[in-house]
Amino acid sequence: MSQVNLKVQVYCVKPSWVNFEKNRYRLYVDEDMLTERSWIWDIKTYIDENIWVELQADTEHIIKLVPILDPIDSFAKFALKKLRVNGKLLYFTNQDQSELSFRI
């Protein structure tokens, strides 16, 4: 196991009125929930999460964003962007993903 620094940007990519709702998101690494935050910002704002975790080397890991929508029929869509593992930026073809895999 080794200490790993994960930095990832969390965006709400739609809708434009999202800051009037009471949505939240949960951030997981593998199966461990690391944080739950309320989304009180507009779609032009992002959160730069800075996470330290202890992970097994030479293993595929997943960072996942799970929305908690309020109202339940909200159109809110969250995305993870610019994942950096120990300072190294990883590139992904799809820019609006809620789940990213990486290996250390």
C-alpha positions in Angstrom: 0.0 0.0 0.0 1.2 3.5 -0.7 0.0 7.0 0.0 -1.5 8.5 -3.2 -2.6 12.1 -3.8 -5.6 12.4 -6.1 -6.8 15.8 -7.4 -9.9 16.0 -9.6 -12.2 18.7 -10.7 -15.9 18.3 -10.0 -18.3 20.1 -12.3 -22.0 20.4 -12.6 -22.4 20.5 -16.4 -26.2 21.2 -16.5 -28.7 22.7 -16.0 -28.0 26.4 -15.7 -30.4 26.8 -12.7 -28.7 24.1 -10.6 -27.7 26.5 -7.9 -31.4 26.9 -7.0 -31.7 23.2 -6.2 -30.4 21.2 -3.3 -28.3 18.6 -5.1 -25.3 16.9 -3.5 -22.6 14.6 -4.7 -20.6 11.8 -3.1 -17.1 11.0 -4.1 -15.8 7.4 -3.9 -12.4 5.8 -4.5 -13.0 2.2 -5.2 -15.8 1.3 -2.7 -14.9 3.8 0.0 -17.0 7.0 0.2 -14.6 9.9 0.9 -16.8 13.0 0.9 -20.4 14.2 0.4 -20.8 17.9 -0.5 -23.8 20.1 -1.2 -23.7 21.8 -4.7 -24.6 25.4 -4.1 -22.8 26.9 -7.1 -23.6 27.6 -10.7 -22.4 25.7 -13.7 -19.4 28.0 -14.2 -17.9 26.9 -10.8 -16.0 23.7 -10.1 -14.6 22.1 -7.0 -11.0 21.0 -7.0 -11.0 18.0 -4.7 -7.6 17.2 -3.1 -7.7 13.6 -1.7 -5.0 11.5 0.1 -5.7 7.8 0.1 -3.7 4.6 0.7 -4.0 2.3 -2.3 -2.5 -0.9 -3.5 0.1 -0.4 -6.3 -0.2 -2.2 -9.7 -4.0 -2.4 -9.3 -6.8 -0.7 -11.3 -8.7 1.8 -9.1 -11.8 3.9 -9.7 -12.8 7.3 -8.6 -16.5 7.8 -8.9 -19.0 10.6 -8.4 -22.5 9.7 -7.4 -25.1 12.5 -7.5 -27.8 12.8 -4.8 -30.5 14.8 -6.6 -33.0 17.1 -4.8 -35.5 17.4 -6.3 -35.4 13.8 -7.3 -36.4 14.7 -10.9 -33.5 17.2 -11.3 -31.7 17.4 -14.6 -28.4 18.0 -12.8 -25.5 16.2 -14.3 -22.1 16.1 -12.6 -18.7 15.3 -14.2 -15.1 14.6 -13.1 -12.4 16.3 -15.1 -8.6 16.7 -15.0 -7.7 13.8 -12.7 -4.2 14.1 -11.4 -2.5 11.1 -9.6 0.5 12.1 -7.6 0.7 15.3 -9.7 0.5 13.5 -13.1 -2.5 14.6 -15.2 -4.3 11.6 -16.8 -6.0 12.0 -20.2 -9.5 10.6 -21.0 -11.3 10.9 -24.3 -14.7 11.5 -22.9 -14.7 14.8 -20.9 -18.0 14.4 -19.0 -17.5 11.2 -17.1 -18.7 10.5 -13.6 -16.3 7.6 -13.2 -12.6 7.4 -14.0 -10.2 4.5 -13.7 -6.5 4.8 -13.0 -3.5 2.7 -12.0 -0.6 3.6 -9.7 
